[in-house]
Amino acid sequence: MIKIIENNLVNRMMKDRLVRTSITRDSFLYFFHFYYAHYVKYETADFQKEIIHHLESSDTENLYVVAFRGSGKSTMVTTAYPIWAILGKQQKKFCLIFCQTRTQAKQHMMNIRSELEGNDLLKRDLGPFQEQSDEWGSYSLVFNKSNARITVASTEQSIRGIRHNEHRPDLIICDDVEDVQSTKTREGRDKTYQWLYGEVIPAGDRKTRLIAVGNLLHEDSLLMRIKDDIANKRSKGVFKQYPLLDEDNICLWPGKYPEMKDIEDEKMNVASEISWQREYLLRIIPSDDQVIYPEWIQYYDELPGTKHKAYRGTYAGVDLAISSKDSADFTAIVSAHVYGRREKMKIYILPNPIVKKINFPDQVELMKNFKNTQMPRSQDTLFVESVAYQEALPQMLELHGIKAESVRPKGDKRTRLSLTSTSIKSGVIKFPRQGCEELIEQLVGFGVEKHDDIADAFSLLINSTLDKHSNESTWLLTFIGGDDDDNTVYYSDYVDVG
């Protein structure tokens, strides 16, 4: 192992407290490789040095790290850094660490305590300390010498108004506060996001530093939402992502995996290919029963418009809810412009589908307004699923002069969505770059998301549109020329607008 600190300097630090504290106070890199040297079993990788650099370079800059399993991220960020943040130049007074469950929180506190009790030099330089627990079940270590405290809690606990003497938390660390189960549904992901911004961040003050580490569990997970917030300047901080193998298939930790065979040996110890892709390569892997895959989604930047010569009309699928009560589903409308015919057909989904909880009279008014404002041509059609009371809506719309077709569903919801998959994957269906995020979320998360109303409206729209035009036997032809000698006339069909 190549050491960060030379042996002669290590010997001096071992013997002289003033030497070691003055050296490690300014450098978390030296602190970690001296006090936590027993964790350093392989040559420290460049990405690990980069994480350490971000930890020590600022005491207020928020930092978010997604790294492969076994990368050492939790050891550096959650086990060692809080101690250095207290002992070192950042002089933190109240570090609050979050784990997902109380069991994990208790285990993490035991790990920190065991490290302090078994590490004589660290205990001598930081101690004495005392352990405390409170009525909420959180666990704390209090360091009287520095008037500092480390508290470990779970996401299940309330921490409103928490303080250490006059100090509010000035360092908050979230370590794997999500898992595969909690990220399955939008409801679960929203809950974690709201917890962070509604409870955790307000617990600190203006100069509190937030650090989060974890794995890549879902395209819409907490860390991925934070990444998007930073990219769109809704939040400040540094987001770093470290897969075991980069885009060029180069290993980020050659000290631990010097050859590709070592990586293959590691892979053999992993439970499944999905676990390997998700936990080591940081790739979002859908479940085996996924219907629509995110990589199938194709986007458009400009809508050809209704003046395009291949424009066929505007169509909409309507998925109706029975009532406006909170427990009811949503009424959803997804619309599209259709261009071309048969193998030349392109379906451009329009942005901002309608999603509302409304009663029957309001549904009629909504459909009337939508048809009059968004579908002005006579051939433009609303497709409405004809199940139970829903059969009444097309009849009611007809009375108001609104063209609506009753459509009997083909099989269950999964079957209907599956019928659209080929058209999505082949690019027949295109989505707007912005404005259909929730629709796409329901499509790729079908079966685990709590709501699927927009996905149902989408399936109804696509399957009805494809059925309508596949049954047509005529082609709209465009005159392109002729031959006066034999009276031959030449035509072309619609051009491909994709």
N, C-alpha and C positions, 0 to 999 in steps of 0.2 A: 504494500500500500504506500502510495506517495503521500507524505504528510504535509499538511498545510503549515504546521509550526515545526521549526527545526528542533532537533533533540536537545541541543544545549540550552535553547530558550525554554523548552518544556521543563528542564531540570531546574532552572532558575525560578520559574513560575511555581513549581511544586514547593520550593523551599521558602519563597518570599511572598507573603500575601499582598504587599503593596505593589510588587511587580505584576503579579497576575491580575489584580483588580484594575490597575491602571491600563494594562494592555487590553483586557477584555471589555472594559467599560465602553470604549469607542468602537469596538469591532465585534459584531455578532458572529462573524465568520470565525474569529479566534475564540470567542466565547464557546461556540458550539463545538469546535474541534478540540478544545481543552477540557471543558467540564463534561461534555457528552461524547468523548472520544470512543467510548465503548460501543456507541451506535455506528461509528464510521468503520464499516467492514470492507468497503471498496473505495477506490479512488473517487473523490467527490466529482460529480459530473458538472459540466458547464451550466446546465439548466438549474441545478441545485444552488450553485453559486449565484445565479441570477435571482432566484427566489430570496436567498439570504441578503443580497444587495438591496432588493426592494424593501425587505423588512427593516434593515438598519439605516437606510438612506433618509427616511422621513418618519416622524412620529405621528403625523396626521393624515397622510395619504392613504386612502382606502385601497385595499389590495384583494384581488380575487384570483384564486389559483385552481385550475382544473388539471389534474395530473394522473398518470397511470397508477394502477394499484401497485403498492410496494415501492413507490418512488421516494418515500421518506418525507412526503409533504406534511403529514400529521406530526411526525417526530420533530421536525424543524419548527413548524408554525404553531402547533398547539401545545407541545410538551416543553420545548426549550425556549422559544421566543418569549412567552409570558414572564419567565424568570429573568431573562436578560432585559426585558422592557422595564423591570423593576430595579435590577441591579445596575444596569448600564446607563448610558447617557440620556435615554428617553425618560427615565425617572417616573414611570407610570405608578399610579397609586391604587387603581382599582381595575383589575382585569376580570372581565365577565366572559366565560366560555360556555357555548351552547352545544349540546349534543341532541340527537333526536329524541331519545327516551331517557327516563330517570335511571334505568339500569346502566345505560351507557355513560350517563353523567357520573354516577357513583363509581363506576370502573375507572373512568378517566381521572377522577380525583384520587383514587387509590394509586394510580400509576404515578401521578405527580408526587404524592406523599412518599411513595416507596423510593422514588428517585432521590428526593431530598434526604431521606433517612439513610439511604445506602451510599450516598455520595458525600464522603466526609468533607472534602474541600468545599463543595457547594453549600453544604449545611453550615459549615463554619463561617463562610463569607456572607450567607444570606440570613441564617437563623439568628435567634431561635424563632420557631413558628408554633402556632397552635391551631388545631382543627376545630371547626365549628359547623353546626347544621342549624337550619332555621325551620320555622313552621311550614314553609312551602316545600321542604324536602331538598333544597339546594345545599351544596356542600362547599365549605370555604376553608382556605388556609390564610391565617392572618400573621403578618411579619411585623413584629413590634419595632424592630430596629429601623426599618425604613417606613413605618406607618403605612404599609401596603397590604393589599388583600387580593387573593385570587378566588373567584367563586365559579363553580361549575353547576349549570342548571340544564334542564331539558326544555324543548320547545313546548311542552305541555304545561309549563309553569308560568304563572304571572310574575313579572318582575317590575311592574309599575312602581315608580317611586323608590326603587332600591338605591341605597347609598352605603358608603363606608365612611363613617364619621361625616366630614363635610364634603366628601368626594362622591360625585356621580361616576359611573363607569367611564373611564377615559380610554379603555381598550376593550373592544368587543370582538370575539372570535367565534365564528360559526363553523363547526367541523362536521361535515356529512349530516346536515340537518334534514336531508331528504333521502328516500330510498326508492326503489323501483315501484313499490306499491303506492307510495304517497304521490308519485308523479303521474300515475296512470290517468287520472281524471283531471279535467280543468278545475273542478271544484277543489281538489286537493292541492293543485299548483297555486290556485288563487289564495287558498288559505295560508300557505307558507309565505307567499309574497306579501300578503297583507299583514301577517305576523311580523315580518322583518321591518316593514315601513310603518306599521301602526303601533308596535310595542317596543321592538328592540332598539331601533335608531332613536326614537324619542327618549329612551332611558338615558342616553348619553347627553353630552353638551356639544357646543359648537366645535370644539377641538378633539372630540372623540374619534378614535381611529377604528374603522370597521374592516375586518379581515374575514374572508370566507374561503374555505377549501372544500373540495368535493370531487365527484366524478361526473361524467357526462351521462345523464340518465334519460333525458328527454329534450327534444328541440325547444320545449317551452318550460324547462325546469327553472328553478330560481336563479342559478348561475347563468343560464343562457338568457334569461330576461334581463339580468343585470348587464350582461355583455351588450345586449341590444340597447339598453338605456344609455350606456357609456358611448356607444357608436353614434347614437342620435342626440347626444349632449343633454340627455335628461338627467344624467347622473355623472359624478366625477369619480375617477379612480383608475387603477391599472388592472387590466384583465390579462392573465397569462394562461396559455393552454399547452400542455406537454404530453403528447402521446409517446409511447415507448419507441415507436418507429415514426419518423417524420414522412413528409410527402415523397421524399426520394428514397424511402425505405432504409434510412440510416438510423442506427440505434442511438438514442439520446443518452444512454448510460453505458458506454463501452467498458468502464471499469468493472461493472457487474456482468455484462454480457459482451465479452470481447469478440465472440464469433457468432454467426447466425445459428450454429448448432446449439448454443447456450439459450438462445431465444426459443428455438424449437423444443428444447427440454423443458423450459418454463411453460410453454403452451400445453405440453402434455399433462401438466399438473392442474390445469384449469378445467372446470367442470364441463364446459361446452364451448362451441364456436361462438355462440352469442355472447357468453361471458367474456371471452377473449377479445372480441371486437369492441364490446362496450367498455370493459374495465381497463384494457391495456392499450387499445388503439384509439379509444375515445370516439367511436363511431356509434351513431344512433341506430340501433337494430330493433326493428319492429317485432312484435310477437308473431308466432307461427300462423295465427288466424287473421293476419292483416289482410284487408281487402284492397286498399289503395296505398301505394308507397309514396313517400314524399319526393323521391327522385323522379317519379313519373310526371309530376306537375310541370306543365310548360306555360310560360307567361307571354303576354303581349305588352308592348309599351304604348302602342297607338291603336285605337279602334278604327277599323276602316270606315265606319259610319254608314248612314242610311242612303247616301248618294252613290255609293259604290255600285257598279253595274251588276255585281254578283250578289247583292243584298237580296235576301229572300223574305225577311220579315223578323219580327220580334216575338218571342215566345216566353212564357213564364210558367213555372211549376208552383203550385200552391199546396202547402201542407197545413191543414187546418187543425187548430186546437179546439177543444169542446167548450172551455170556459176561460174566464179571465182571472180565476183564483190562482194564488201563488203556487199551488200544487199542480196546476195544469201545465201541459206543454205549451210551446209557443206556436203562434201562427207564423209561418215563414213563406216568403216569396223569393224565388231565385229566377232571374230573367237572363235572356241571352239574345244577341243578334246572330242570325244564321245566314251564312253566305255559301253559294255554290250548291251543287247537287251530288248525290251519290258519292263516288270516290273523291270528288272534289270538295265535298262539304267541309266547312269549318264552323265551329260553334264558339263564339266569343262570349264568355260569361261576363255579365255586366257587374260593375263594382257595387258595393253597399247593398246586399240583399236586405229585405225587410224582415225583422224579427220582432213580434209583439205578442203580448198577452191581451187578447180582446174577446168580447162576446160576439154572438152571431150578428146582431144588427150592425155593429161596428165593422165586422168582417165584410159585410155587403158594401158598406160605404168605402172601406179601404180598397176593395176590388174595383169599384166604380171609378174611384179617383186614380188608381194605378193605371187602369185601362185607358182612361181619357188623357192622362198626362204622359205616360210612358209607352203606350202602344196605340198610336193614332190611326194606323192603317186598318182597314176593315178585315184583312186576312190575319192580322195579329191575334194570337189566341192565348187564352189562359187555360192551362190544364189543371183540373181539380180532381183529386182522388175521390172516387165515389164509394164511400164506406159509411154505413149508418146514416146519421143525420146530415153528413156532408153532401149527400145527393141533392139536398134542398138548395145548396148555394148556387150551383150552375143554373137551376131552374129560376131562382130568384134573379140572377144576373141577366138571364134571357129576357125576363119581363122588363128589365131596364135597358134592353138593347145592347147588352154587353156579350160578346161572343166568348163562350166558355165551353169547354169539352169535359164531360165526365170520363174519368179514366179508372178502370178497375185495375187494382194492383196485381203485378205478376209475382207471386210468391211472397216470401217474407222480406223484411227490410234488407238483410244481408244479400239475398239473391238479387234484389233490384239494384243495389249499389254495385254488385259484381258485374252486372250487365253493362255498366258504364266504363269498366276498367280498361277495356281494349281501346276505346275512343280516347280515354285520358292518356294512356301510355303512348299511343301512336301520334298524339298531337292534334287529333281532330278537335278536341276541346282545349281551349286556351283560357287562362285566367289572367285577370288584371294584375299588374305588379303590386298594386296596393288596393285595398278595399274589400278583399275576400279572405282575410286572415282567419276569421272564425269558421267560414265554410270549409276552407282547406284543413283546418284543425279537426273539424268533425269528420272529414273524409278520411284522413290518415289515422285518426284515432277512433274510428268506428268500432263499437263494441266495448270500449272502455270509458269513453266520454259520457258524462251524465246525460247530456242532451244530444239529439240527432235530428232535430226538426229541419235545420237548413240542409243537411245531407239528404233527408227524405224528399224535400222540395226539389233538390238538385236531381236526384234519381228520377223523379216524376217528369221533370222538364226534359232531361236527356233522352230517356226511353221513349217518351211520347213524341218528341221531335224526330228521333230516328225512325220510329214506326211510321209516322206521318209521311215522311219523304221516301222511305224505302218502298212504300206502296204505290207511289206515283209511277205512272207508266209513260209520262211525257217528259220531254226535255225542252227547256226554253232555249231556242237557238238564236244565234246572232249571225246576221248576214255578213260575210267577209269577202265575197267576190263571185265571179261567174265566167263562163266561157261562151262567147257569142256564137262560136261555130257549132257546138253541139247542145246549146241551151242548158248546160250543166250549171247548177248553183251550189256554191260551197258555204258551209256553215261551221261554226265552232261552238262548243258548249262553254259553260262558265269557266273563267280562269281561276286558278288556285290563288286565294288571297292570303294564304298562310305565310 
